[in-house]
Amino acid sequence: MHSEDAKNGSFAMGIVLGIAFLAFSRSIGWAINKGFTFTLLSDYTDSPFIKGVVLAVEGLMGLIVPPIIGWYSDRIFTKRGRRKPFIIIGGLLAGLSLFMAYVAYANGWIFEMFLFFISFFYFSMHLYTAPFRALMPDLIESGNRGKASGIITLLEVVGNLVGFILGAILWDINPLYTYLMGLILIPLAAILTYAIIDEEELEEEKLNMVKDEGILAYAKKMFHETDTIKFYTAQTLWWMGFEFIAMFFIGIAAQILYGDASEEHIKAVTSTAVILMGIFNIAAVFTALPGGIIYDRIGRKKSIIIGDAIFGASILAGMFAKTYMHILVILVIAGLGWGILLAASYPVIGDLLSKFRREEFNGRYYGVFEASRSIPILLGGWIGGAVVLIAGHNYISLFPASALAVFLAIPLVAKMKHLDREESE
């Protein structure tokens, strides 16, 4: 699959599908982690704090590793490209370390060994997060990136579903099979991407620009580009709103359906809550591709604001939910908005860099893109927990808190000056 196909005006579906399969496999890995790491940790400790600290390592790695690796992936030049060396190494290590975390648990190894492998899994996944994100705008021309993002986001969400649903089925048969799925699919996608997608070589002038711009000069440049700052801030806000609900959804469901979030009610509602979150992801599948097409066709800022508004309004309506059917309808509508928002937000940085004529710097900017998504993972549990405590252990208070964060992103996106295409483009 040659990069020239993406630059000559054609859509380069083969390249998009190759990247989409990589997104699919990564989502399976993250779903296995989110679905089962808490259970494995429970065998080592009863402390919610220790569990929370371990799970927060994912956010810490996502905050630190992608910006550094993204910056470095702009600067290296191998026969196989700039991004692919990180993808092949990260993919192989991620699949192996996730599997070894289960091996440590299953064989009763000490907690420190389990902690090492699960932390190394987080590091390995983020070792190729920025290169993976940068690959699409590297190879797909501006104007087609919305559609490409829609397809990639679609497979990404489907990967979540497969990781949760098939992972749960395999878990019931034998937990080993769940982790074997990750061991096979995560490295397989990285190997295929490395083997079949060709990266284009940079022109000598651009190569020298990338090599000459150090990390401090890059940071100074980025903070002078106010559109990127507005977008990173907006993305942090809507992901914070998402994490408020996702992290505490079992408690929210227990309070709505049973009146309080006691331990007994949380256990009783767990399977129902997992099904409801699965339905949220299914709804997002249906709008991921349309969301990308809307981004290309009706306006980039409009598409983001539409997705954000639908997601935020439906979450706000959660304050009034009283029954299972209320929750179901709210999550379906929220999922539809979330699918649009995910697909429309992915191409933004690549298109801004095209406008600024800095496309060769995709890696470092997509590193910060990922960091802005990781801050809520790192802080969402602490802030969301504080909101619940301040509200008198009222989990329903997370709905208006989440909606507020999501709505605050809208004026930031609306004020971006350089994102929408001009008539001449």
C-alpha positions as CSV (number, residue, x, y, z in Angstrom):
1,M,0.0,0.0,0.0
2,H,1.9,3.0,-1.2
3,S,1.6,6.5,0.3
4,E,1.5,8.0,-3.3
5,D,-2.0,6.6,-3.6
6,A,-3.1,8.8,-0.7
7,K,-1.6,12.0,-2.1
8,N,-2.8,11.8,-5.7
9,G,-6.4,12.6,-4.9
10,S,-7.7,9.1,-4.5
11,F,-9.0,7.9,-1.1
12,A,-6.5,5.1,-0.6
13,M,-8.9,2.7,1.1
14,G,-6.2,0.1,1.6
15,I,-4.2,2.4,3.7
16,V,-7.2,3.5,5.8
17,L,-8.3,-0.1,6.4
18,G,-4.7,-1.1,7.4
19,I,-4.7,1.7,10.0
20,A,-8.2,0.9,11.1
21,F,-7.2,-2.7,11.8
22,L,-4.4,-1.3,14.0
23,A,-7.0,0.8,15.8
24,F,-9.3,-2.3,16.2
25,S,-6.5,-4.3,17.8
26,R,-5.5,-1.6,20.2
27,S,-9.1,-1.1,21.3
28,I,-9.3,-4.8,22.1
29,G,-6.2,-4.5,24.3
30,W,-7.6,-1.4,26.1
31,A,-11.0,-3.2,26.5
32,I,-9.3,-6.3,28.1
33,N,-7.5,-3.9,30.5
34,K,-10.6,-2.0,31.4
35,G,-12.8,-5.1,31.7
36,F,-10.6,-7.4,33.7
37,T,-7.6,-5.7,35.3
38,F,-9.8,-4.5,38.2
39,T,-10.8,-8.2,38.8
40,L,-7.2,-9.3,38.7
41,L,-6.2,-6.6,41.1
42,S,-8.9,-7.6,43.5
43,D,-7.0,-10.9,44.1
44,Y,-4.0,-8.9,45.4
45,T,-5.7,-6.2,47.4
46,D,-9.1,-5.0,48.8
47,S,-7.9,-1.4,48.9
48,P,-9.9,0.8,46.4
49,F,-7.0,3.4,46.7
50,I,-4.3,0.9,45.6
51,K,-6.5,-0.3,42.7
52,G,-7.1,3.3,41.7
53,V,-3.4,4.1,41.8
54,V,-2.5,1.1,39.6
55,L,-5.3,1.9,37.1
56,A,-4.2,5.6,37.0
57,V,-0.8,4.5,35.7
58,E,-2.4,4.2,32.3
59,G,-3.2,8.0,32.4
60,L,0.2,8.8,33.7
61,M,1.9,6.9,30.8
62,G,-0.5,8.5,28.4
63,L,0.4,12.0,29.7
64,I,4.2,11.5,29.4
65,V,5.1,8.9,26.8
66,P,3.1,10.0,23.6
67,P,4.4,13.6,23.5
68,I,8.0,12.4,23.8
69,I,7.7,9.5,21.4
70,G,5.7,11.7,18.9
71,W,8.4,14.3,18.9
72,Y,11.1,11.7,18.4
73,S,9.2,9.8,15.7
74,D,9.2,13.0,13.6
75,R,13.0,13.1,13.8
76,I,14.0,9.5,13.0
77,F,14.3,8.3,9.4
78,T,14.6,4.6,8.7
79,K,14.2,2.5,5.5
80,R,10.8,1.4,6.9
81,G,9.6,4.9,7.8
82,R,9.2,7.2,10.9
83,R,6.2,5.8,12.6
84,K,6.4,2.0,11.8
85,P,9.4,1.2,14.0
86,F,7.5,2.3,17.0
87,I,4.3,0.5,15.9
88,I,6.1,-2.8,15.5
89,I,8.0,-2.6,18.7
90,G,5.1,-1.2,20.8
91,G,2.6,-3.7,19.4
92,L,4.8,-6.7,20.1
93,L,5.7,-5.6,23.6
94,A,2.1,-4.6,24.4
95,G,0.6,-8.0,23.5
96,L,3.3,-9.9,25.4
97,S,3.2,-7.7,28.5
98,L,-0.6,-7.9,28.7
99,F,-0.4,-11.7,28.5
100,M,2.4,-11.8,31.1
101,A,0.3,-9.7,33.5
102,Y,-2.3,-12.5,33.4
103,V,0.4,-15.2,33.8
104,A,1.7,-13.4,36.9
105,Y,-1.8,-13.4,38.4
106,A,-2.7,-17.0,37.4
107,N,0.6,-18.3,38.8
108,G,0.3,-16.4,42.1
109,W,3.4,-14.3,41.5
110,I,4.0,-11.4,43.9
111,F,2.1,-8.2,43.4
112,E,5.2,-6.3,42.3
113,M,5.6,-8.7,39.3
114,F,1.9,-8.1,38.3
115,L,2.4,-4.4,38.7
116,F,5.5,-4.4,36.5
117,F,3.8,-6.2,33.6
118,I,0.6,-4.2,33.7
119,S,2.6,-1.0,33.9
120,F,4.8,-2.1,31.1
121,F,1.6,-2.9,29.1
122,Y,0.5,0.8,29.5
123,F,4.0,2.0,28.5
124,S,4.1,-0.3,25.5
125,M,0.7,0.7,24.2
126,H,1.6,4.4,24.5
127,L,5.0,3.7,22.9
128,Y,3.1,3.7,19.6
129,T,0.0,5.8,20.3
130,A,1.4,9.0,18.8
131,P,3.0,7.2,15.7
132,F,-0.3,5.4,15.1
133,R,-2.4,8.6,15.4
134,A,0.1,10.5,13.1
135,L,0.1,7.8,10.4
136,M,-3.4,8.7,9.0
137,P,-2.8,12.4,8.5
138,D,0.7,11.6,7.2
139,L,-0.7,9.4,4.4
140,I,-4.2,10.8,3.7
141,E,-4.6,14.2,2.2
142,S,-6.6,17.0,3.8
143,G,-10.2,16.9,2.6
144,N,-10.4,13.1,2.9
145,R,-9.3,12.8,6.5
146,G,-12.9,13.0,7.9
147,K,-14.0,10.0,6.0
148,A,-10.8,8.2,6.9
149,S,-11.3,9.1,10.6
150,G,-14.9,7.8,10.4
151,I,-13.7,4.3,9.2
152,I,-10.9,4.2,11.7
153,T,-13.1,5.3,14.5
154,L,-15.7,2.7,13.5
155,L,-13.2,-0.1,13.7
156,E,-11.9,1.4,17.0
157,V,-15.3,1.3,18.6
158,V,-16.0,-2.2,17.2
159,G,-12.7,-3.3,18.8
160,N,-14.0,-2.1,22.2
161,L,-17.2,-4.2,21.7
162,V,-15.2,-7.3,20.7
163,G,-12.8,-6.8,23.6
164,F,-15.7,-6.5,26.1
165,I,-18.2,-9.0,24.7
166,L,-15.9,-11.7,23.2
167,G,-13.5,-11.2,26.1
168,A,-16.3,-11.8,28.6
169,I,-17.4,-15.0,26.8
170,L,-13.8,-16.3,26.7
171,W,-13.4,-15.3,30.3
172,D,-16.3,-17.5,31.3
173,I,-14.8,-20.4,29.4
174,N,-11.2,-19.8,30.7
175,P,-9.7,-16.4,31.5
176,L,-6.5,-17.5,29.7
177,Y,-8.3,-17.4,26.4
178,T,-9.2,-13.7,26.9
179,Y,-5.5,-12.8,27.3
180,L,-4.5,-15.1,24.4
181,M,-6.8,-13.0,22.2
182,G,-4.8,-9.9,23.2
183,L,-1.5,-11.7,22.7
184,I,-2.4,-12.7,19.2
185,L,-4.4,-9.7,17.8
186,I,-2.3,-6.8,19.2
187,P,1.0,-7.9,17.7
188,L,-0.7,-9.2,14.5
189,A,-2.0,-5.8,13.6
190,A,1.3,-4.1,14.3
191,I,3.1,-6.7,12.1
192,L,0.6,-6.2,9.3
193,T,0.9,-2.4,9.4
194,Y,4.7,-2.7,9.4
195,A,4.6,-5.1,6.4
196,I,2.0,-3.6,4.1
197,I,1.9,0.2,4.6
198,D,4.6,2.3,3.0
199,E,5.5,5.7,4.5
200,E,6.6,8.5,2.2
201,E,10.0,10.0,2.5
202,L,10.3,13.7,3.6
203,E,11.8,16.2,1.3
204,E,15.3,17.3,2.3
205,E,14.0,20.8,3.3
206,K,11.3,19.4,5.5
207,L,13.7,16.9,7.0
208,N,16.1,19.6,8.0
209,M,13.2,21.6,9.5
210,V,12.2,18.7,11.7
211,K,15.7,17.9,12.8
212,D,16.4,21.6,13.6
213,E,13.3,22.1,15.8
214,G,14.2,21.0,19.3
215,I,11.6,20.1,21.9
216,L,11.7,23.5,23.5
217,A,11.3,25.3,20.2
218,Y,8.4,23.0,19.4
219,A,6.7,23.7,22.7
220,K,7.0,27.5,22.1
221,K,5.7,27.2,18.6
222,M,2.7,25.1,19.7
223,F,1.7,27.5,22.4
224,H,1.7,30.4,19.9
225,E,-0.8,28.5,17.7
226,T,-3.9,29.3,19.7
227,D,-6.1,27.0,17.7
228,T,-4.2,23.9,18.8
229,I,-4.4,25.0,22.5
230,K,-8.1,25.6,22.2
231,F,-8.6,22.2,20.7
232,Y,-6.5,20.3,23.2
233,T,-8.3,22.1,26.0
234,A,-11.7,21.3,24.5
235,Q,-10.8,17.6,24.0
236,T,-9.6,17.4,27.6
237,L,-13.0,18.8,28.7
238,W,-15.2,16.4,26.8
239,W,-13.1,13.4,27.8
240,M,-13.3,14.5,31.4
241,G,-17.1,14.6,31.0
242,F,-17.0,11.1,29.5
243,E,-14.7,9.7,32.3
244,F,-17.0,11.1,35.0
245,I,-19.8,8.9,33.7
246,A,-17.7,5.9,32.6
247,M,-15.7,5.5,35.8
248,F,-18.7,5.7,38.1
249,F,-21.4,4.3,35.9
250,I,-22.0,1.2,38.1
251,G,-22.6,3.5,41.1
252,I,-24.8,5.8,39.0
253,A,-26.9,2.8,37.7
254,A,-27.2,1.4,41.3
255,Q,-28.5,4.7,42.6
256,I,-31.0,5.2,39.8
257,L,-32.4,1.6,39.8
258,Y,-32.1,0.7,43.5
259,G,-32.1,4.0,45.3
260,D,-28.5,4.0,46.6
261,A,-25.0,2.7,45.6
262,S,-24.5,0.2,48.5
263,E,-22.1,-2.7,48.0
264,E,-25.1,-5.0,47.6
265,H,-26.8,-2.9,45.0
266,I,-23.5,-2.4,43.1
267,K,-23.0,-6.2,42.8
268,A,-26.7,-6.6,41.8
269,V,-26.4,-4.0,39.0
270,T,-22.9,-4.8,37.6
271,S,-24.0,-7.0,34.7
272,T,-26.8,-4.7,33.8
273,A,-24.4,-1.7,33.8
274,V,-21.9,-3.5,31.5
275,I,-24.7,-4.3,29.0
276,L,-25.8,-0.6,29.0
277,M,-22.3,0.6,28.4
278,G,-22.0,-1.9,25.6
279,I,-25.2,-0.4,24.1
280,F,-23.6,3.0,24.3
281,N,-20.6,1.7,22.2
282,I,-23.0,0.1,19.7
283,A,-24.7,3.4,19.2
284,A,-21.4,5.1,18.6
285,V,-20.6,2.5,15.9
286,F,-23.6,3.8,13.8
287,T,-22.4,7.5,13.8
288,A,-18.6,7.1,13.5
289,L,-18.6,7.0,9.7
290,P,-21.3,9.6,9.2
291,G,-19.5,11.8,11.7
292,G,-16.4,11.7,9.6
293,I,-18.3,12.4,6.4
294,I,-20.1,15.4,8.1
295,Y,-16.6,16.7,9.1
296,D,-15.6,16.7,5.4
297,R,-18.9,17.9,4.0
298,I,-20.7,20.5,6.2
299,G,-17.9,22.0,8.2
300,R,-15.3,20.9,10.6
301,K,-16.2,23.0,13.6
302,K,-19.9,22.4,13.0
303,S,-19.4,18.6,13.1
304,I,-17.5,18.7,16.4
305,I,-20.1,21.1,18.0
306,I,-23.0,18.9,16.8
307,G,-21.4,15.7,18.4
308,D,-20.5,17.6,21.6
309,A,-24.0,19.1,22.0
310,I,-25.8,15.8,21.5
311,F,-23.5,14.1,23.9
312,G,-23.7,16.8,26.5
313,A,-27.5,17.3,26.3
314,S,-28.2,13.6,26.7
315,I,-25.9,13.3,29.7
316,L,-27.6,16.3,31.3
317,A,-30.9,14.5,30.8
318,G,-29.5,11.7,33.0
319,M,-30.4,13.9,36.0
320,F,-34.0,12.9,35.4
321,A,-33.6,9.2,34.8
322,K,-35.7,7.0,37.0
323,T,-35.9,3.6,35.2
324,Y,-33.8,1.2,33.1
325,M,-35.6,2.4,29.9
326,H,-34.6,6.0,30.8
327,I,-31.0,5.1,31.1
328,L,-31.1,3.1,27.9
329,V,-32.5,5.9,25.8
330,I,-30.1,8.4,27.3
331,L,-27.1,6.2,26.6
332,V,-28.2,5.5,23.0
333,I,-28.5,9.2,22.2
334,A,-25.2,9.9,24.1
335,G,-23.5,7.2,22.1
336,L,-24.7,8.6,18.8
337,G,-23.2,12.0,19.8
338,W,-20.0,10.4,21.0
339,G,-19.5,8.6,17.7
340,I,-19.7,11.9,15.8
341,L,-17.4,13.6,18.3
342,L,-14.7,10.9,18.1
343,A,-14.7,10.8,14.3
344,A,-14.8,14.6,13.9
345,S,-12.0,15.3,16.4
346,Y,-9.4,12.8,15.2
347,P,-8.4,14.7,11.9
348,V,-8.4,18.2,13.5
349,I,-4.7,18.4,14.4
350,G,-3.6,17.0,11.0
351,D,-5.8,19.6,9.2
352,L,-4.5,22.4,11.3
353,L,-0.9,21.4,10.5
354,S,-1.8,21.3,6.8
355,K,-3.1,24.9,7.2
356,F,0.1,25.9,9.0
357,R,2.2,24.0,6.5
358,R,3.7,21.9,9.3
359,E,2.5,18.4,8.3
360,E,5.9,16.9,8.9
361,F,5.4,17.5,12.6
362,N,2.3,15.3,13.0
363,G,4.0,13.0,15.5
364,R,4.7,15.5,18.2
365,Y,1.3,17.3,17.8
366,Y,-0.6,14.0,18.0
367,G,1.5,13.1,21.0
368,V,0.0,16.1,22.8
369,F,-3.4,15.1,21.3
370,E,-3.2,11.8,23.2
371,A,-1.9,13.5,26.3
372,S,-5.0,15.7,26.4
373,R,-7.1,12.6,26.3
374,S,-5.1,11.0,29.1
375,I,-5.4,13.8,31.6
376,P,-9.1,12.8,32.4
377,I,-8.0,9.2,32.9
378,L,-5.5,10.3,35.4
379,L,-7.7,12.9,37.2
380,G,-11.2,11.9,36.4
381,G,-11.6,9.4,39.2
382,W,-10.3,11.8,41.8
383,I,-12.4,14.8,40.6
384,G,-15.5,12.7,40.0
385,G,-15.1,11.1,43.4
386,A,-14.8,14.5,45.0
387,V,-18.0,15.6,43.3
388,V,-19.9,12.6,44.6
389,L,-18.6,13.2,48.2
390,I,-19.4,16.9,48.1
391,A,-22.9,16.1,46.9
392,G,-23.5,13.7,49.8
393,H,-22.6,10.5,48.1
394,N,-25.0,11.4,45.3
395,Y,-23.8,9.8,42.1
396,I,-26.5,11.6,40.1
397,S,-24.5,14.8,40.6
398,L,-22.0,13.5,38.1
399,F,-24.5,14.1,35.3
400,P,-24.6,17.9,35.5
401,A,-20.8,17.9,36.3
402,S,-20.1,15.9,33.2
403,A,-22.5,18.0,31.0
404,L,-20.8,21.2,32.2
405,A,-17.4,20.0,31.2
406,V,-18.7,18.9,27.8
407,F,-20.5,22.1,27.1
408,L,-17.5,24.2,28.1
409,A,-15.7,22.8,25.1
410,I,-18.2,24.3,22.6
411,P,-17.1,27.9,22.7
412,L,-13.4,26.9,22.5
413,V,-14.1,25.0,19.3
414,A,-16.3,27.8,17.9
415,K,-13.5,30.3,18.4
416,M,-10.9,28.3,16.4
417,K,-9.9,30.5,13.5
418,H,-8.1,28.2,11.1
419,L,-9.9,24.8,11.2
420,D,-12.7,25.2,8.6
421,R,-11.8,25.0,5.0
422,E,-11.9,28.2,2.9
423,E,-13.6,28.3,-0.4
424,S,-10.3,28.4,-2.2
425,E,-9.4,25.0,-0.6
